[in-house]
Amino acid sequence: MSDSTPTSTSRSERSGRRSRRPLATAAVVAAGVLVLSACGGSGFDDSGSQGSSGGESGGGQLQVLIGSSGQAETTAVTDAVAAWSQESGTPARVSAASDLAQELSQGFAAKTPPDVFYVSSDLFNSYAASGALEPYGDQLGNADDFYPVLKEAFTRDGQLYCAPKDFSTLALVINTDLWSRAGLTDADVPTTWDQLKTVAQRLTGNGVVGLSTSAEYSRLGAFMAEAGGGLVTDGKATADSQQNVEALQYVQSLMADGSYRFAADLGAGWGGEAFGTGKAAMTIEGNWLVGSMASDYPDVEYTVVELPAGPAGKGTLTFTNCWGVAADSQNKEAAVELVEDLTSSEQQLSFAKAFGVMPSLQSAAQPFSQEFPAQAAFLAGADYATAVPNQEGVSDVITDLNSQLEGLANGDPQAILQRTQTNLETALKSAGS
């Protein structure tokens, strides 16, 4: 197996994705807490650019609110917005939220939201249903270039509301030193569940567990996808499907032989920490791990491969955020122009270099692969990835599911999924799905 070393600059947390505890509803996709840099504040009425009612145009400074993964992301976005501002002549200011969802909610309630802001896919439908978002997506010249699965995450009633800003997928990350010590070679890279079980067992011992992840749907959901399952299918709750039961039973079988343990049980906050500290030889994480490894565990050599196929074939999960534009913005035209600039291929590739994201444009795939060959497995997942359900109320259901998954080792997969099924049916009915 050839070694892969981190190829992007460091970042301590990928907004909306990297998990230190189970997924929460308030701020992120597949992450419990946003670890953010810089300033907070609940309103933006000090700038003069916001008002109590929206308009198609109107001067003033554009306010941009982001949920940053760290200083690298904050700096990159700030510099990009500043460059656009200088060229366009429209003043703009970037703020990094301390609690993105809370600050957005306060801004929406006061009719003084930021003009442009990050929106996680799990909160998108709630914001859109309340009328907080301007449905501008179809106005973009590059609207047809976004990956279909990403567009779907931000489409409501046939309208693309907002532009996917980037995305992540899950892949299998392997410590190459521990792999070699276990006598494993390139030929042993797992491509099936049976093979994953075999190598996980081989890698377990001497204080190291073969595989570790966080105890949450945003990791274990990949096994569901590989089994042909999922929480929501064609708008209907399918949590208690036999495919999902099979997926959780498979995870249980790895736990039973000691080759798979949750990160918390290893004293780690998330799978990346268990992996980086050498407590786990493999983990299932997204491409946000690259920046973390570079900054926190630079001496650990690793490689990234696609997740092994399950009974239904290949599967993974995808996570994304979009650039929301406020319905109450008084300068929507400039806001949309800014978003179009920030989602250009050139700018997205610049962000990829700065803080490790994958561009949301299909046309940027080839240059991204050339620039970051070690991340090829993450990008390959875009062709078959499943998006996390984003119907209104589903994030609360996933939070409850995560709490149940913490006890999976000794739990009843069927009972866990039946409870989730009931909760999902209630949520979907309430949302009008």
C-alpha positions in Angstrom: 0.0 0.0 0.0 1.4 3.4 -0.9 1.4 6.0 1.8 -0.7 9.1 1.6 0.2 12.2 3.5 -2.1 15.2 4.1 -2.2 17.5 1.2 -4.1 20.5 2.5 -3.4 23.2 5.0 -4.5 22.6 8.6 -8.0 23.1 9.9 -9.2 22.0 13.3 -12.8 21.5 12.5 -14.9 21.2 9.3 -18.1 23.2 9.8 -21.2 21.0 9.6 -19.4 17.8 9.3 -16.6 16.7 11.7 -18.2 15.2 14.8 -16.9 15.4 18.4 -20.3 14.2 19.8 -23.6 13.0 18.2 -25.3 15.1 15.6 -27.2 18.0 16.9 -30.1 19.8 15.3 -29.0 23.3 16.0 -26.0 24.0 13.8 -24.6 21.3 11.6 -24.9 18.4 9.3 -23.2 15.3 10.8 -21.7 17.2 13.6 -22.8 18.0 17.1 -21.1 21.3 17.7 -19.6 24.0 15.5 -16.2 24.9 16.8 -16.0 28.4 15.4 -13.6 31.3 15.4 -14.2 34.9 15.9 -17.2 37.0 16.5 -20.7 36.3 17.3 -23.6 38.7 17.7 -27.3 38.1 17.0 -28.1 40.9 14.6 -26.7 42.9 11.8 -28.7 46.1 12.1 -25.5 48.1 13.0 -24.3 48.1 9.4 -27.1 50.0 7.8 -27.5 47.3 5.2 -30.4 45.5 6.7 -33.9 46.7 7.3 -37.3 45.5 8.4 -38.4 44.6 5.0 -36.7 43.1 2.0 -36.1 44.7 -1.4 -34.5 43.7 -4.6 -31.8 46.3 -4.3 -30.5 49.0 -2.0 -27.0 50.0 -1.1 -25.1 49.5 2.1 -22.6 46.9 3.2 -23.3 43.3 2.6 -23.1 41.2 5.8 -21.7 37.6 5.3 -22.1 35.2 8.2 -20.2 31.9 8.2 -19.8 28.9 10.4 -16.0 28.6 10.2 -13.9 25.5 10.8 -11.0 27.6 12.0 -8.8 30.5 11.1 -7.8 29.1 7.7 -11.4 29.1 6.5 -12.2 32.4 8.0 -9.2 34.0 6.4 -9.9 32.4 3.0 -13.5 33.5 2.9 -12.7 37.0 4.2 -10.0 37.4 1.5 -12.3 36.1 -1.3 -15.1 38.5 -0.2 -12.7 41.4 0.0 -11.4 40.7 -3.5 -14.9 40.6 -4.9 -15.8 43.7 -3.0 -12.9 45.6 -4.4 -13.7 44.6 -7.9 -17.5 45.1 -7.7 -17.4 48.3 -5.6 -19.9 46.8 -3.1 -18.6 46.9 0.5 -19.0 43.6 2.4 -18.0 42.3 5.8 -17.5 38.7 6.9 -18.2 37.5 10.4 -17.6 34.0 11.9 -20.5 32.9 14.1 -20.0 31.5 17.6 -23.4 29.7 17.2 -24.5 30.0 13.6 -28.1 28.6 13.9 -28.8 30.7 17.0 -27.5 33.9 15.3 -29.4 33.3 12.2 -32.6 32.6 14.1 -32.3 35.8 16.0 -31.6 37.7 12.8 -34.6 36.2 11.0 -36.9 37.0 13.9 -35.7 40.6 14.1 -35.9 41.0 10.3 -32.2 41.9 10.4 -30.5 38.8 9.1 -27.1 38.8 7.3 -27.4 39.1 3.5 -25.4 35.9 2.8 -24.8 33.0 5.1 -24.0 29.3 5.4 -27.0 27.0 5.5 -26.6 23.4 6.5 -28.7 20.9 4.6 -30.5 19.6 7.7 -31.9 23.1 8.4 -32.5 24.2 4.8 -36.1 23.1 4.6 -37.0 24.7 7.9 -35.5 28.0 6.8 -37.1 27.8 3.3 -40.6 26.9 4.7 -40.5 29.9 7.0 -39.8 32.2 4.1 -36.4 33.2 5.4 -34.5 32.2 2.2 -34.5 33.9 -1.2 -34.8 31.2 -3.9 -32.1 32.5 -6.1 -30.4 29.3 -7.2 -31.8 29.0 -10.6 -30.5 32.5 -11.5 -26.9 31.3 -11.4 -25.1 30.8 -14.6 -23.4 27.7 -13.1 -26.6 26.1 -11.7 -26.4 23.1 -14.0 -22.8 22.4 -13.0 -23.5 21.5 -9.4 -23.5 17.8 -8.5 -27.2 16.6 -8.8 -27.2 15.1 -5.3 -26.1 18.5 -3.9 -28.7 20.4 -5.8 -31.3 18.1 -4.6 -30.4 18.9 -1.0 -31.3 22.6 -1.5 -34.2 22.2 -3.9 -37.8 22.8 -2.6 -41.0 22.8 -4.7 -38.9 22.5 -7.9 -36.8 25.5 -7.1 -33.0 25.5 -6.3 -33.0 27.9 -3.4 -29.2 28.3 -2.8 -25.9 27.3 -4.2 -24.0 24.3 -2.7 -20.8 25.8 -1.5 -18.8 22.6 -1.3 -19.2 19.0 0.0 -17.8 16.1 1.8 -18.1 12.3 1.5 -17.1 9.5 3.8 -14.2 7.1 3.0 -12.1 4.5 4.8 -8.9 6.0 6.3 -6.0 3.5 7.1 -2.9 4.0 9.2 -0.3 2.6 6.8 2.3 1.9 9.5 -0.1 -0.2 11.6 -1.3 -1.8 8.4 2.2 -2.9 7.5 3.0 -4.1 11.0 -0.1 -6.4 10.8 1.4 -8.0 7.7 -1.2 -6.5 5.4 -0.5 -5.3 1.8 -2.2 -3.5 -1.1 -3.9 -6.8 -1.9 -5.7 -6.7 1.4 -7.4 -3.4 1.0 -11.0 -4.2 1.8 -13.6 -3.9 -1.0 -16.4 -6.0 0.7 -17.8 -6.2 4.2 -16.3 -9.6 4.8 -12.9 -8.3 3.9 -13.3 -5.2 6.2 -14.1 -7.6 9.0 -11.0 -9.6 8.3 -8.6 -6.7 8.2 -10.2 -5.1 11.3 -9.6 -8.3 13.2 -6.0 -8.4 11.9 -5.4 -4.8 13.0 -6.8 -5.3 16.5 -4.4 -5.9 19.4 -1.7 -4.3 21.5 -3.9 -1.5 22.6 -5.2 -0.8 19.1 -8.7 -1.4 17.7 -9.1 -2.1 14.1 -11.9 0.3 13.3 -13.4 3.3 15.2 -16.0 5.9 14.4 -18.3 8.2 16.3 -21.6 6.7 17.4 -23.9 8.4 15.1 -26.0 8.1 11.9 -23.6 10.3 10.0 -21.1 7.5 10.1 -23.1 4.3 10.5 -25.5 5.5 7.9 -22.8 4.6 5.3 -23.4 0.9 6.2 -27.1 1.4 5.7 -26.5 2.8 2.3 -24.1 -0.1 1.4 -26.9 -2.5 2.4 -29.4 -0.7 0.2 -31.2 1.1 3.0 -31.7 4.6 4.3 -33.8 6.6 6.6 -36.1 8.2 4.0 -36.8 6.9 0.5 -38.9 8.8 -2.0 -40.2 11.0 0.9 -41.3 8.0 3.0 -39.8 6.8 6.3 -37.8 3.5 5.7 -35.8 3.4 8.9 -37.0 0.0 10.0 -36.2 -1.7 6.7 -34.5 -5.1 6.7 -31.5 -3.5 4.9 -30.9 -1.1 7.8 -31.3 -3.9 10.3 -28.7 -5.9 8.4 -26.3 -2.9 8.4 -26.5 -2.4 12.2 -26.2 -6.1 12.8 -23.0 -6.1 10.8 -21.6 -3.3 12.9 -22.6 -5.3 16.0 -20.7 -8.3 14.7 -17.5 -6.2 14.5 -18.1 -4.9 18.0 -18.7 -8.4 19.3 -15.2 -9.6 18.2 -13.6 -6.4 19.6 -12.5 -5.0 16.2 -14.8 -2.0 16.2 -15.3 0.4 19.1 -16.9 3.8 19.2 -14.5 6.7 19.7 -16.0 7.7 23.0 -15.3 4.3 24.3 -11.6 4.9 23.5 -11.5 8.2 25.3 -11.6 10.1 22.0 -14.0 12.9 20.9 -14.4 11.6 17.4 -13.1 9.0 15.0 -10.3 11.3 13.7 -8.9 11.7 17.2 -9.0 7.9 17.9 -7.2 7.4 14.5 -4.7 10.3 14.9 -3.7 9.2 18.4 -3.1 5.6 17.3 -6.0 4.1 19.3 -7.6 2.9 16.0 -5.9 1.6 12.9 -8.8 2.7 10.7 -11.7 5.1 10.8 -14.5 6.2 8.5 -14.4 10.0 8.1 -14.8 12.7 5.5 -12.3 14.8 3.7 -12.3 17.4 6.6 -10.0 14.8 8.3 -7.1 15.9 6.0 -6.7 19.3 7.6 -7.0 17.9 11.0 -4.3 15.3 10.4 -2.0 17.9 9.0 -2.4 20.2 12.0 -2.9 17.8 14.9 -1.2 14.5 13.8 1.4 15.5 11.1 3.6 12.4 11.8 0.8 9.8 11.1 1.1 8.3 7.7 -2.2 7.2 6.2 -4.0 6.4 3.0 -7.7 6.9 2.0 -9.7 4.3 0.1 -13.3 4.0 -0.9 -15.6 2.4 1.6 -16.0 -1.4 1.1 -19.2 -2.4 -0.8 -22.0 -3.9 1.1 -24.7 -6.3 0.0 -26.2 -3.7 -2.3 -22.9 -2.4 -3.6 -20.9 0.8 -2.9 -22.3 3.4 -0.6 -21.4 6.5 1.3 -23.0 9.6 2.7 -22.5 13.2 1.5 -22.7 16.4 3.5 -23.0 19.9 2.3 -23.9 23.5 3.1 -25.1 26.2 0.8 -24.8 29.9 0.5 -28.1 31.3 1.7 -29.4 34.7 0.7 -31.8 36.3 3.1 -35.3 37.0 1.8 -35.1 40.2 3.9 -31.8 41.3 2.4 -32.0 44.8 1.0 -29.4 44.1 -1.6 -30.3 40.7 -3.0 -28.8 41.4 -6.5 -25.3 42.1 -5.0 -25.7 39.1 -2.7 -26.4 36.8 -5.6 -23.5 38.2 -7.5 -21.2 37.5 -4.5 -22.4 33.9 -4.3 -21.8 33.4 -8.0 -18.2 34.6 -7.5 -17.7 32.4 -4.4 -19.0 29.3 -6.2 -16.9 29.7 -9.3 -14.6 26.9 -10.1 -11.5 29.0 -9.6 -12.6 30.2 -6.2 -13.7 26.8 -5.0 -10.4 25.3 -5.9 -8.8 28.1 -4.0 -10.9 27.2 -1.0 -9.9 23.6 -1.4 -6.2 24.6 -1.1 -6.9 26.8 1.9 -9.0 24.5 4.1 -9.6 21.2 2.4 -13.1 21.2 1.0 -14.2 19.6 -2.3 -15.7 21.8 -4.9 -19.5 21.5 -5.5 -19.0 21.9 -9.3 -18.6 18.9 -11.5 -16.4 20.9 -13.8 -13.9 21.3 -10.9 -13.5 17.6 -10.3 -10.6 17.0 -12.7 -8.5 19.9 -11.6 -9.2 19.0 -7.9 -8.1 15.4 -8.5 -4.9 16.6 -10.2 -4.2 18.9 -7.3 -5.2 16.5 -4.5 -4.6 12.9 -5.8 -4.6 11.5 -2.2 -8.2 12.6 -1.8 -9.4 10.7 -4.9 -11.5 8.2 -2.8 -13.5 11.1 -1.3 -14.3 12.5 -4.7 -15.2 9.1 -6.2 -17.9 8.8 -3.6 -19.8 11.7 -5.2 -21.0 9.3 -7.9 -22.9 7.1 -5.6 -23.3 9.1 -2.3 -26.6 9.4 -0.4 -27.5 12.7 1.1 -28.6 13.0 4.7 -32.4 13.5 4.9 -33.2 17.1 5.2 -37.0 17.2 5.6 -38.3 19.5 8.4 -38.0 17.8 11.8 -35.8 14.9 10.6 -32.7 16.4 12.3 -34.5 15.9 15.7 -35.2 12.3 14.8 -31.5 11.8 13.9 -30.5 13.3 17.2 -32.6 10.7 19.0 -31.3 7.9 16.8 -27.7 8.9 17.7 -28.5 8.6 21.4 -29.7 5.1 20.8 -26.7 4.2 18.6 -24.4 4.9 21.5 -25.7 1.6 23.1 -25.6 -0.4 19.9 -23.0 -2.9 21.1 -25.6 -4.4 23.5 -28.7 -3.0 21.9 -31.4 -4.4 19.6 -31.1 -3.0 16.1 -34.7 -3.8 15.2 -36.0 -1.9 18.3 -33.7 1.1 17.6 -34.9 1.3 14.0 -38.6 0.8 14.9 -38.4 3.7 17.3 -36.7 5.8 14.6 -39.4 4.7 12.1 -42.2 6.0 14.4 -40.4 9.3 15.0 -39.7 9.7 11.3 -43.3 9.1 10.3 -44.4 11.7 12.7 -41.9 14.2 11.5 -42.6 13.6 7.8 -46.4 13.9 8.4 -45.9 17.1 10.2 -43.7 18.5 7.4 -46.4 17.5 4.9 -44.2 15.0 3.1 
